[in-house]
Amino acid sequence: MDIKEQQYRDTYHTSLEQIRQKRKRDPLFRPADLENLIETELINEGNDWVGRGELFHITQKARIAAYEVALEEWMQDNDTKK
């Protein structure tokens, strides 16, 4: 596995676990908050005015993917509770 794959994988798993833990520990954290995090990351991804580099972009893509998966899990959890 090369450094890019490792960076993506590490960032993805860390970000996903952070959101899962935040859901457990923070009763005020809501799906809308996670949606806002996703939107912020998407905006940041599009604001490449400094030329952040390939590893930065990989990190952003992994974080966005993890947040989207976490949101989907959350929605499925809510559906199964109904």
Contacts in CASP RR format, 6 or more apart in sequence:
PFRMAT RR
TARGET T0000
AUTHOR 0000-0000-0000
METHOD contacts of the structure
MODEL  1
MDIKEQQYRDTYHTSLEQIRQKRKRDPLFRPADLENLIETELINEGNDWV
GRGELFHITQKARIAAYEVALEEWMQDNDTKK
1 9 0 8 1.000
3 55 0 8 1.000
4 54 0 8 1.000
4 55 0 8 1.000
4 58 0 8 1.000
7 55 0 8 1.000
7 58 0 8 1.000
7 59 0 8 1.000
7 62 0 8 1.000
8 58 0 8 1.000
8 59 0 8 1.000
8 61 0 8 1.000
8 62 0 8 1.000
9 62 0 8 1.000
10 62 0 8 1.000
11 58 0 8 1.000
11 59 0 8 1.000
11 62 0 8 1.000
11 63 0 8 1.000
11 66 0 8 1.000
12 62 0 8 1.000
12 63 0 8 1.000
12 65 0 8 1.000
12 66 0 8 1.000
13 66 0 8 1.000
14 66 0 8 1.000
15 62 0 8 1.000
15 63 0 8 1.000
15 66 0 8 1.000
15 67 0 8 1.000
16 66 0 8 1.000
16 69 0 8 1.000
16 70 0 8 1.000
19 34 0 8 1.000
19 66 0 8 1.000
19 67 0 8 1.000
19 70 0 8 1.000
20 70 0 8 1.000
20 73 0 8 1.000
22 29 0 8 1.000
23 29 0 8 1.000
23 70 0 8 1.000
23 74 0 8 1.000
31 71 0 8 1.000
31 74 0 8 1.000
31 75 0 8 1.000
31 78 0 8 1.000
34 67 0 8 1.000
34 70 0 8 1.000
34 71 0 8 1.000
34 74 0 8 1.000
35 71 0 8 1.000
37 67 0 8 1.000
38 64 0 8 1.000
38 67 0 8 1.000
38 68 0 8 1.000
38 71 0 8 1.000
41 60 0 8 1.000
41 63 0 8 1.000
41 64 0 8 1.000
41 67 0 8 1.000
42 64 0 8 1.000
44 60 0 8 1.000
45 57 0 8 1.000
45 60 0 8 1.000
45 61 0 8 1.000
45 64 0 8 1.000
48 57 0 8 1.000
END
